[in-house]
Every structure is written in structure tokens, then in C-alpha cells.
Amino acid sequence: MSADSVLVIDELVVPNKGAHEHATQFDLTVLSGLSSIERTNKQWDSLLESAGFKILQKKTYAPTSESVIVVVPKA
């Protein structure tokens, strides 16, 4: 990735509190079927920070927590 790259992530971002029923049901489905989880807002922040990215924008576009996260490499 070059210094002027932009990464756009379209993913379910589960709120830290008050998640929509759809998001929690999908999280349980992913857990039981794939032994995985949907990440919370806090977990996304931590993951992207540790991977060396700076978050430019985080926009939830559906009431069920589907979101777009726009990040760039840290300088």
C-alpha cells in the first residue's frame, strides 16, 4: 500500500451499546457457523490502529449497523 492509498471497508460495525436485533442475530450466526464474531465499533478502532491506519470517516448507512469505514496509512 502506498502512502497516498485509501482503503474503503464496507462491513457490519456492531455498536458498543444498543445494537440492532439484526446485528446481534448475525453475530451469533457467524459465531456458531464460522467460530468468528462481528466486530464492535471499539474493536474496529483498535484493529485499524494496530494495523497502522488512520480512520478518516466511519458512516453507518443502515439502521442494522452496516457501515463504511474509510482509512489511510498513518504517516
N, CA, C and O atoms as a CHARMM CRD file, in Angstrom:
* protein
*
  300
    1    1 MET  N      0.84300  -1.17200   0.00000 PROA 1      0.00000
    2    1 MET  CA     0.00000   0.00000   0.00000 PROA 1      0.00000
    3    1 MET  C      0.88700   1.23300   0.00000 PROA 1      0.00000
    4    1 MET  O      1.82400   1.32600   0.79300 PROA 1      0.00000
    5    2 SER  N      0.60300   2.16200  -0.86800 PROA 2      0.00000
    6    2 SER  CA     1.41100   3.38200  -0.90400 PROA 2      0.00000
    7    2 SER  C      0.88400   4.40200   0.09900 PROA 2      0.00000
    8    2 SER  O     -0.21500   4.25000   0.63200 PROA 2      0.00000
    9    3 ALA  N      1.66200   5.42300   0.34500 PROA 3      0.00000
   10    3 ALA  CA     1.31700   6.44300   1.34200 PROA 3      0.00000
   11    3 ALA  C      0.04600   7.21200   0.98500 PROA 3      0.00000
   12    3 ALA  O     -0.63200   7.73600   1.86900 PROA 3      0.00000
   13    4 ASP  N     -0.28200   7.28200  -0.32000 PROA 4      0.00000
   14    4 ASP  CA    -1.48600   8.02700  -0.71800 PROA 4      0.00000
   15    4 ASP  C     -2.68400   7.11600  -0.98900 PROA 4      0.00000
   16    4 ASP  O     -3.67900   7.55500  -1.56600 PROA 4      0.00000
   17    5 SER  N     -2.59300   5.85600  -0.57800 PROA 5      0.00000
   18    5 SER  CA    -3.69700   4.90500  -0.75000 PROA 5      0.00000
   19    5 SER  C     -4.84400   5.20000   0.20700 PROA 5      0.00000
   20    5 SER  O     -4.64700   5.74300   1.29300 PROA 5      0.00000
   21    6 VAL  N     -6.04200   4.82900  -0.22200 PROA 6      0.00000
   22    6 VAL  CA    -7.23400   4.93100   0.61200 PROA 6      0.00000
   23    6 VAL  C     -7.90700   3.56100   0.59600 PROA 6      0.00000
   24    6 VAL  O     -8.11400   2.98000  -0.47000 PROA 6      0.00000
   25    7 LEU  N     -8.24500   3.04900   1.77200 PROA 7      0.00000
   26    7 LEU  CA    -8.91200   1.76500   1.89800 PROA 7      0.00000
   27    7 LEU  C    -10.35000   2.01400   2.36100 PROA 7      0.00000
   28    7 LEU  O    -10.57700   2.68600   3.36700 PROA 7      0.00000
   29    8 VAL  N    -11.31300   1.46800   1.62000 PROA 8      0.00000
   30    8 VAL  CA   -12.72700   1.60500   1.97400 PROA 8      0.00000
   31    8 VAL  C    -13.23400   0.23200   2.40200 PROA 8      0.00000
   32    8 VAL  O    -13.16100  -0.72900   1.63700 PROA 8      0.00000
   33    9 ILE  N    -13.74100   0.14600   3.61600 PROA 9      0.00000
   34    9 ILE  CA   -14.23600  -1.10700   4.18400 PROA 9      0.00000
   35    9 ILE  C    -15.74900  -0.99300   4.33400 PROA 9      0.00000
   36    9 ILE  O    -16.24300  -0.07000   4.98100 PROA 9      0.00000
   37   10 ASP  N    -16.48500  -1.92900   3.73500 PROA 10     0.00000
   38   10 ASP  CA   -17.94200  -1.97200   3.86200 PROA 10     0.00000
   39   10 ASP  C    -18.26400  -3.18500   4.72100 PROA 10     0.00000
   40   10 ASP  O    -18.14900  -4.32200   4.26500 PROA 10     0.00000
   41   11 GLU  N    -18.66400  -2.94600   5.95500 PROA 11     0.00000
   42   11 GLU  CA   -18.76900  -4.04100   6.91600 PROA 11     0.00000
   43   11 GLU  C    -19.80700  -3.70900   7.98500 PROA 11     0.00000
   44   11 GLU  O    -20.15400  -2.54600   8.19700 PROA 11     0.00000
   45   12 LEU  N    -20.29000  -4.74100   8.64400 PROA 12     0.00000
   46   12 LEU  CA   -21.17200  -4.56700   9.79300 PROA 12     0.00000
   47   12 LEU  C    -20.32400  -4.10800  10.97400 PROA 12     0.00000
   48   12 LEU  O    -19.35700  -4.77700  11.33900 PROA 12     0.00000
   49   13 VAL  N    -20.67300  -2.98400  11.56800 PROA 13     0.00000
   50   13 VAL  CA   -19.96500  -2.46400  12.73800 PROA 13     0.00000
   51   13 VAL  C    -20.97600  -2.43000  13.88700 PROA 13     0.00000
   52   13 VAL  O    -21.84200  -1.55600  13.94200 PROA 13     0.00000
   53   14 VAL  N    -20.85200  -3.38100  14.78700 PROA 14     0.00000
   54   14 VAL  CA   -21.80400  -3.50200  15.88800 PROA 14     0.00000
   55   14 VAL  C    -21.54400  -2.38500  16.90100 PROA 14     0.00000
   56   14 VAL  O    -20.41500  -2.23000  17.36800 PROA 14     0.00000
   57   15 PRO  N    -22.57200  -1.60700  17.24700 PROA 15     0.00000
   58   15 PRO  CA   -22.38000  -0.56600  18.25300 PROA 15     0.00000
   59   15 PRO  C    -21.94100  -1.17600  19.59200 PROA 15     0.00000
   60   15 PRO  O    -22.27200  -2.32000  19.90100 PROA 15     0.00000
   61   16 ASN  N    -21.20000  -0.40200  20.37100 PROA 16     0.00000
   62   16 ASN  CA   -20.74700  -0.88500  21.67900 PROA 16     0.00000
   63   16 ASN  C    -21.91800  -1.11800  22.62400 PROA 16     0.00000
   64   16 ASN  O    -21.85000  -1.98500  23.49500 PROA 16     0.00000
   65   17 LYS  N    -22.99300  -0.35000  22.46000 PROA 17     0.00000
   66   17 LYS  CA   -24.22700  -0.49900  23.25400 PROA 17     0.00000
   67   17 LYS  C    -25.42700  -0.28400  22.35000 PROA 17     0.00000
   68   17 LYS  O    -25.36600   0.49300  21.39800 PROA 17     0.00000
   69   18 GLY  N    -26.50600  -0.96800  22.64800 PROA 18     0.00000
   70   18 GLY  CA   -27.76900  -0.74000  21.93700 PROA 18     0.00000
   71   18 GLY  C    -27.77900  -1.22800  20.49700 PROA 18     0.00000
   72   18 GLY  O    -28.34100  -0.56500  19.62500 PROA 18     0.00000
   73   19 ALA  N    -27.16900  -2.37000  20.23700 PROA 19     0.00000
   74   19 ALA  CA   -27.11000  -2.89700  18.86900 PROA 19     0.00000
   75   19 ALA  C    -28.49100  -3.33100  18.38200 PROA 19     0.00000
   76   19 ALA  O    -29.32200  -3.79700  19.16200 PROA 19     0.00000
   77   20 HSD  N    -28.71600  -3.17000  17.08600 PROA 20     0.00000
   78   20 HSD  CA   -29.96000  -3.60000  16.44900 PROA 20     0.00000
   79   20 HSD  C    -30.05300  -5.12600  16.51300 PROA 20     0.00000
   80   20 HSD  O    -29.03800  -5.82200  16.47500 PROA 20     0.00000
   81   21 GLU  N    -31.25900  -5.62600  16.60900 PROA 21     0.00000
   82   21 GLU  CA   -31.50500  -7.07000  16.70600 PROA 21     0.00000
   83   21 GLU  C    -30.85200  -7.83600  15.55400 PROA 21     0.00000
   84   21 GLU  O    -30.30200  -8.91900  15.75700 PROA 21     0.00000
   85   22 HSD  N    -30.91300  -7.27800  14.35800 PROA 22     0.00000
   86   22 HSD  CA   -30.31500  -7.93400  13.19000 PROA 22     0.00000
   87   22 HSD  C    -28.80900  -8.12900  13.38200 PROA 22     0.00000
   88   22 HSD  O    -28.27200  -9.19100  13.06600 PROA 22     0.00000
   89   23 ALA  N    -28.14200  -7.11700  13.89200 PROA 23     0.00000
   90   23 ALA  CA   -26.68600  -7.19500  14.08400 PROA 23     0.00000
   91   23 ALA  C    -26.32200  -8.27400  15.09900 PROA 23     0.00000
   92   23 ALA  O    -25.36000  -9.01600  14.90000 PROA 23     0.00000
   93   24 THR  N    -27.08000  -8.36300  16.17700 PROA 24     0.00000
   94   24 THR  CA   -26.76700  -9.36000  17.20500 PROA 24     0.00000
   95   24 THR  C    -27.10400 -10.77500  16.71800 PROA 24     0.00000
   96   24 THR  O    -26.38500 -11.72200  17.03600 PROA 24     0.00000
   97   25 GLN  N    -28.18300 -10.92400  15.95600 PROA 25     0.00000
   98   25 GLN  CA   -28.52000 -12.23900  15.39700 PROA 25     0.00000
   99   25 GLN  C    -27.45600 -12.69200  14.40400 PROA 25     0.00000
  100   25 GLN  O    -27.06400 -13.85900  14.39700 PROA 25     0.00000
  101   26 PHE  N    -26.99000 -11.77100  13.56900 PROA 26     0.00000
  102   26 PHE  CA   -25.96600 -12.11400  12.59900 PROA 26     0.00000
  103   26 PHE  C    -24.66400 -12.46200  13.30600 PROA 26     0.00000
  104   26 PHE  O    -23.95000 -13.37000  12.88100 PROA 26     0.00000
  105   27 ASP  N    -24.35300 -11.75000  14.37600 PROA 27     0.00000
  106   27 ASP  CA   -23.15300 -12.03600  15.15600 PROA 27     0.00000
  107   27 ASP  C    -23.20400 -13.46100  15.70400 PROA 27     0.00000
  108   27 ASP  O    -22.20200 -14.17400  15.65700 PROA 27     0.00000
  109   28 LEU  N    -24.34300 -13.87900  16.21800 PROA 28     0.00000
  110   28 LEU  CA   -24.48400 -15.24600  16.72600 PROA 28     0.00000
  111   28 LEU  C    -24.39400 -16.28100  15.60900 PROA 28     0.00000
  112   28 LEU  O    -23.84500 -17.36400  15.81200 PROA 28     0.00000
  113   29 THR  N    -24.92400 -15.96100  14.43800 PROA 29     0.00000
  114   29 THR  CA   -24.84000 -16.86300  13.29100 PROA 29     0.00000
  115   29 THR  C    -23.38900 -17.06000  12.86400 PROA 29     0.00000
  116   29 THR  O    -22.95400 -18.18300  12.60900 PROA 29     0.00000
  117   30 VAL  N    -22.64800 -15.96100  12.78800 PROA 30     0.00000
  118   30 VAL  CA   -21.22900 -16.02900  12.41700 PROA 30     0.00000
  119   30 VAL  C    -20.44700 -16.79600  13.48500 PROA 30     0.00000
  120   30 VAL  O    -19.55000 -17.57400  13.15900 PROA 30     0.00000
  121   31 LEU  N    -20.78200 -16.58000  14.74900 PROA 31     0.00000
  122   31 LEU  CA   -20.11200 -17.27000  15.84600 PROA 31     0.00000
  123   31 LEU  C    -20.34100 -18.78000  15.76100 PROA 31     0.00000
  124   31 LEU  O    -19.39500 -19.56200  15.86100 PROA 31     0.00000
  125   32 SER  N    -21.58500 -19.18000  15.57800 PROA 32     0.00000
  126   32 SER  CA   -21.88600 -20.61700  15.56800 PROA 32     0.00000
  127   32 SER  C    -21.45600 -21.30600  14.28100 PROA 32     0.00000
  128   32 SER  O    -21.05700 -22.47000  14.31600 PROA 32     0.00000
  129   33 GLY  N    -21.52600 -20.62200  13.15500 PROA 33     0.00000
  130   33 GLY  CA   -21.19900 -21.25100  11.88100 PROA 33     0.00000
  131   33 GLY  C    -19.73400 -21.18600  11.50100 PROA 33     0.00000
  132   33 GLY  O    -19.21900 -22.09300  10.84800 PROA 33     0.00000
  133   34 LEU  N    -19.05700 -20.11300  11.90700 PROA 34     0.00000
  134   34 LEU  CA   -17.67500 -19.89900  11.46800 PROA 34     0.00000
  135   34 LEU  C    -16.68500 -19.73400  12.61200 PROA 34     0.00000
  136   34 LEU  O    -15.49900 -19.50100  12.38000 PROA 34     0.00000
  137   35 SER  N    -17.16800 -19.85300  13.84700 PROA 35     0.00000
  138   35 SER  CA   -16.32700 -19.61400  15.02700 PROA 35     0.00000
  139   35 SER  C    -15.65000 -18.25100  14.94500 PROA 35     0.00000
  140   35 SER  O    -14.46000 -18.10900  15.22600 PROA 35     0.00000
  141   36 SER  N    -16.43400 -17.26100  14.55400 PROA 36     0.00000
  142   36 SER  CA   -15.93100 -15.90400  14.38600 PROA 36     0.00000
  143   36 SER  C    -16.90900 -14.93000  15.04000 PROA 36     0.00000
  144   36 SER  O    -17.91800 -15.35100  15.60500 PROA 36     0.00000
  145   37 ILE  N    -16.62100 -13.65300  14.96900 PROA 37     0.00000
  146   37 ILE  CA   -17.52600 -12.64200  15.51500 PROA 37     0.00000
  147   37 ILE  C    -17.58900 -11.43100  14.59400 PROA 37     0.00000
  148   37 ILE  O    -16.69600 -11.21700  13.77500 PROA 37     0.00000
  149   38 GLU  N    -18.63100 -10.65600  14.73100 PROA 38     0.00000
  150   38 GLU  CA   -18.69900  -9.34300  14.10900 PROA 38     0.00000
  151   38 GLU  C    -18.03400  -8.36800  15.07300 PROA 38     0.00000
  152   38 GLU  O    -18.23800  -8.46100  16.28400 PROA 38     0.00000
  153   39 ARG  N    -17.26200  -7.45700  14.56200 PROA 39     0.00000
  154   39 ARG  CA   -16.52800  -6.52600  15.41600 PROA 39     0.00000
  155   39 ARG  C    -17.39700  -5.35600  15.85500 PROA 39     0.00000
  156   39 ARG  O    -18.25500  -4.87200  15.11700 PROA 39     0.00000
  157   40 THR  N    -17.14400  -4.92000  17.08600 PROA 40     0.00000
  158   40 THR  CA   -17.80800  -3.71700  17.59400 PROA 40     0.00000
  159   40 THR  C    -17.05000  -2.48700  17.09900 PROA 40     0.00000
  160   40 THR  O    -15.95100  -2.59000  16.55400 PROA 40     0.00000
  161   41 ASN  N    -17.65100  -1.35000  17.29700 PROA 41     0.00000
  162   41 ASN  CA   -17.03100  -0.08200  16.93700 PROA 41     0.00000
  163   41 ASN  C    -15.64600   0.03800  17.57900 PROA 41     0.00000
  164   41 ASN  O    -14.67600   0.40900  16.91800 PROA 41     0.00000
  165   42 LYS  N    -15.56700  -0.27800  18.86300 PROA 42     0.00000
  166   42 LYS  CA   -14.30400  -0.21400  19.59500 PROA 42     0.00000
  167   42 LYS  C    -13.26800  -1.18500  19.03500 PROA 42     0.00000
  168   42 LYS  O    -12.08700  -0.84900  18.93700 PROA 42     0.00000
  169   43 GLN  N    -13.70900  -2.38500  18.67000 PROA 43     0.00000
  170   43 GLN  CA   -12.79900  -3.39000  18.12000 PROA 43     0.00000
  171   43 GLN  C    -12.25000  -2.96300  16.75500 PROA 43     0.00000
  172   43 GLN  O    -11.07500  -3.18800  16.46300 PROA 43     0.00000
  173   44 TRP  N    -13.09400  -2.35000  15.92100 PROA 44     0.00000
  174   44 TRP  CA   -12.62600  -1.83400  14.63600 PROA 44     0.00000
  175   44 TRP  C    -11.56500  -0.76300  14.84900 PROA 44     0.00000
  176   44 TRP  O    -10.52600  -0.77200  14.18900 PROA 44     0.00000
  177   45 ASP  N    -11.82700   0.16100  15.77400 PROA 45     0.00000
  178   45 ASP  CA   -10.85700   1.22400  16.06200 PROA 45     0.00000
  179   45 ASP  C     -9.51500   0.63300  16.47100 PROA 45     0.00000
  180   45 ASP  O     -8.47100   1.05100  15.97200 PROA 45     0.00000
  181   46 SER  N     -9.54300  -0.33100  17.37000 PROA 46     0.00000
  182   46 SER  CA    -8.32500  -0.96600  17.86500 PROA 46     0.00000
  183   46 SER  C     -7.59300  -1.72100  16.75100 PROA 46     0.00000
  184   46 SER  O     -6.37400  -1.60400  16.62400 PROA 46     0.00000
  185   47 LEU  N     -8.32100  -2.48700  15.95200 PROA 47     0.00000
  186   47 LEU  CA    -7.72300  -3.25600  14.86500 PROA 47     0.00000
  187   47 LEU  C     -7.04600  -2.34500  13.85000 PROA 47     0.00000
  188   47 LEU  O     -5.89700  -2.57300  13.47300 PROA 47     0.00000
  189   48 LEU  N     -7.75100  -1.32600  13.41300 PROA 48     0.00000
  190   48 LEU  CA    -7.20500  -0.43600  12.39400 PROA 48     0.00000
  191   48 LEU  C     -6.01200   0.35800  12.92200 PROA 48     0.00000
  192   48 LEU  O     -5.04000   0.57800  12.20000 PROA 48     0.00000
  193   49 GLU  N     -6.08700   0.78100  14.16900 PROA 49     0.00000
  194   49 GLU  CA    -4.97600   1.48700  14.80700 PROA 49     0.00000
  195   49 GLU  C     -3.74600   0.58500  14.86200 PROA 49     0.00000
  196   49 GLU  O     -2.64800   1.01100  14.50200 PROA 49     0.00000
  197   50 SER  N     -3.92200  -0.65400  15.30900 PROA 50     0.00000
  198   50 SER  CA    -2.78600  -1.57200  15.43800 PROA 50     0.00000
  199   50 SER  C     -2.21800  -1.98500  14.07500 PROA 50     0.00000
  200   50 SER  O     -1.05500  -2.37700  13.98500 PROA 50     0.00000
  201   51 ALA  N     -3.02700  -1.90000  13.02100 PROA 51     0.00000
  202   51 ALA  CA    -2.56700  -2.24200  11.67400 PROA 51     0.00000
  203   51 ALA  C     -1.91700  -1.04600  10.97700 PROA 51     0.00000
  204   51 ALA  O     -1.46200  -1.15900   9.83900 PROA 51     0.00000
  205   52 GLY  N     -1.87500   0.10500  11.66600 PROA 52     0.00000
  206   52 GLY  CA    -1.19300   1.27000  11.11500 PROA 52     0.00000
  207   52 GLY  C     -2.04800   2.15700  10.22900 PROA 52     0.00000
  208   52 GLY  O     -1.53800   2.82300   9.32700 PROA 52     0.00000
  209   53 PHE  N     -3.35800   2.16600  10.48900 PROA 53     0.00000
  210   53 PHE  CA    -4.25700   3.00800   9.70700 PROA 53     0.00000
  211   53 PHE  C     -4.83900   4.14300  10.54100 PROA 53     0.00000
  212   53 PHE  O     -4.97600   4.03600  11.76000 PROA 53     0.00000
  213   54 LYS  N     -5.17500   5.22100   9.86200 PROA 54     0.00000
  214   54 LYS  CA    -5.87600   6.35100  10.47000 PROA 54     0.00000
  215   54 LYS  C     -7.28700   6.37000   9.87900 PROA 54     0.00000
  216   54 LYS  O     -7.45400   6.31900   8.66100 PROA 54     0.00000
  217   55 ILE  N     -8.28200   6.44100  10.73100 PROA 55     0.00000
  218   55 ILE  CA    -9.67400   6.45900  10.27000 PROA 55     0.00000
  219   55 ILE  C    -10.03300   7.87700   9.85200 PROA 55     0.00000
  220   55 ILE  O     -9.94400   8.81500  10.64400 PROA 55     0.00000
  221   56 LEU  N    -10.44200   8.01700   8.58900 PROA 56     0.00000
  222   56 LEU  CA   -10.88600   9.31600   8.08900 PROA 56     0.00000
  223   56 LEU  C    -12.37900   9.50500   8.29000 PROA 56     0.00000
  224   56 LEU  O    -12.84100  10.60000   8.61300 PROA 56     0.00000
  225   57 GLN  N    -13.12700   8.43100   8.09600 PROA 57     0.00000
  226   57 GLN  CA   -14.58500   8.53100   8.19500 PROA 57     0.00000
  227   57 GLN  C    -15.16100   7.16400   8.53500 PROA 57     0.00000
  228   57 GLN  O    -14.68500   6.12900   8.06800 PROA 57     0.00000
  229   58 LYS  N    -16.19200   7.19300   9.35700 PROA 58     0.00000
  230   58 LYS  CA   -16.95100   5.98400   9.67500 PROA 58     0.00000
  231   58 LYS  C    -18.42200   6.38100   9.56700 PROA 58     0.00000
  232   58 LYS  O    -18.90000   7.23200  10.31800 PROA 58     0.00000
  233   59 LYS  N    -19.13100   5.76400   8.63300 PROA 59     0.00000
  234   59 LYS  CA   -20.51500   6.14900   8.36400 PROA 59     0.00000
  235   59 LYS  C    -21.40600   4.92100   8.35900 PROA 59     0.00000
  236   59 LYS  O    -21.21100   4.00500   7.56100 PROA 59     0.00000
  237   60 THR  N    -22.38300   4.90700   9.25400 PROA 60     0.00000
  238   60 THR  CA   -23.38400   3.84100   9.26100 PROA 60     0.00000
  239   60 THR  C    -24.49000   4.25100   8.30500 PROA 60     0.00000
  240   60 THR  O    -25.06900   5.32800   8.44400 PROA 60     0.00000
  241   61 TYR  N    -24.78700   3.38700   7.32700 PROA 61     0.00000
  242   61 TYR  CA   -25.76400   3.74900   6.30400 PROA 61     0.00000
  243   61 TYR  C    -27.06700   2.95600   6.40100 PROA 61     0.00000
  244   61 TYR  O    -27.95000   3.11500   5.55900 PROA 61     0.00000
  245   62 ALA  N    -27.19200   2.11100   7.41400 PROA 62     0.00000
  246   62 ALA  CA   -28.43300   1.35400   7.59700 PROA 62     0.00000
  247   62 ALA  C    -28.69200   1.19900   9.09300 PROA 62     0.00000
  248   62 ALA  O    -27.74700   1.13900   9.87900 PROA 62     0.00000
  249   63 PRO  N    -29.95400   1.13500   9.49200 PROA 63     0.00000
  250   63 PRO  CA   -30.25700   1.00600  10.92700 PROA 63     0.00000
  251   63 PRO  C    -29.75200  -0.30000  11.53900 PROA 63     0.00000
  252   63 PRO  O    -29.68800  -0.43700  12.76100 PROA 63     0.00000
  253   64 THR  N    -29.39600  -1.24900  10.68900 PROA 64     0.00000
  254   64 THR  CA   -28.91100  -2.54600  11.17900 PROA 64     0.00000
  255   64 THR  C    -27.39400  -2.59400  11.31600 PROA 64     0.00000
  256   64 THR  O    -26.83200  -3.67900  11.46300 PROA 64     0.00000
  257   65 SER  N    -26.72400  -1.46300  11.27200 PROA 65     0.00000
  258   65 SER  CA   -25.28900  -1.28100  11.54400 PROA 65     0.00000
  259   65 SER  C    -24.35500  -1.50800  10.36400 PROA 65     0.00000
  260   65 SER  O    -23.13800  -1.51900  10.54600 PROA 65     0.00000
  261   66 GLU  N    -24.89200  -1.69100   9.15100 PROA 66     0.00000
  262   66 GLU  CA   -23.99300  -1.76000   8.00500 PROA 66     0.00000
  263   66 GLU  C    -23.29700  -0.40900   7.88600 PROA 66     0.00000
  264   66 GLU  O    -23.93700   0.63800   7.98100 PROA 66     0.00000
  265   67 SER  N    -21.98000  -0.44000   7.67700 PROA 67     0.00000
  266   67 SER  CA   -21.19500   0.78200   7.73000 PROA 67     0.00000
  267   67 SER  C    -20.08400   0.78300   6.69600 PROA 67     0.00000
  268   67 SER  O    -19.68500  -0.25500   6.16900 PROA 67     0.00000
  269   68 VAL  N    -19.59800   1.98800   6.42700 PROA 68     0.00000
  270   68 VAL  CA   -18.42200   2.18500   5.58400 PROA 68     0.00000
  271   68 VAL  C    -17.37200   2.85600   6.44700 PROA 68     0.00000
  272   68 VAL  O    -17.64700   3.84300   7.13000 PROA 68     0.00000
  273   69 ILE  N    -16.15700   2.30400   6.40900 PROA 69     0.00000
  274   69 ILE  CA   -15.03400   2.88100   7.12400 PROA 69     0.00000
  275   69 ILE  C    -13.98000   3.24500   6.09300 PROA 69     0.00000
  276   69 ILE  O    -13.56100   2.39900   5.30300 PROA 69     0.00000
  277   70 VAL  N    -13.55000   4.50700   6.09800 PROA 70     0.00000
  278   70 VAL  CA   -12.53600   4.98400   5.15800 PROA 70     0.00000
  279   70 VAL  C    -11.25900   5.23400   5.96600 PROA 70     0.00000
  280   70 VAL  O    -11.25400   6.00700   6.92400 PROA 70     0.00000
  281   71 VAL  N    -10.16500   4.55500   5.55500 PROA 71     0.00000
  282   71 VAL  CA    -8.90500   4.68400   6.28400 PROA 71     0.00000
  283   71 VAL  C     -7.75700   4.94800   5.31900 PROA 71     0.00000
  284   71 VAL  O     -7.83300   4.64900   4.12700 PROA 71     0.00000
  285   72 VAL  N     -6.68300   5.52200   5.87900 PROA 72     0.00000
  286   72 VAL  CA    -5.45200   5.74800   5.13300 PROA 72     0.00000
  287   72 VAL  C     -4.29100   5.26900   6.01100 PROA 72     0.00000
  288   72 VAL  O     -4.41400   5.20100   7.23400 PROA 72     0.00000
  289   73 PRO  N     -3.15700   4.93400   5.36800 PROA 73     0.00000
  290   73 PRO  CA    -1.99200   4.55800   6.17700 PROA 73     0.00000
  291   73 PRO  C     -1.52700   5.76000   7.00600 PROA 73     0.00000
  292   73 PRO  O     -1.57700   6.90300   6.55100 PROA 73     0.00000
  293   74 LYS  N     -1.08000   5.47800   8.22000 PROA 74     0.00000
  294   74 LYS  CA    -0.52800   6.54900   9.05800 PROA 74     0.00000
  295   74 LYS  C      0.78600   7.01500   8.46100 PROA 74     0.00000
  296   74 LYS  O      1.55300   6.22900   7.90400 PROA 74     0.00000
  297   75 ALA  N      1.02500   8.29200   8.58900 PROA 75     0.00000
  298   75 ALA  CA     2.27700   8.86600   8.06100 PROA 75     0.00000
  299   75 ALA  C      3.44500   8.54500   8.96100 PROA 75     0.00000
  300   75 ALA  O      4.57400   8.94500   8.67500 PROA 75     0.00000
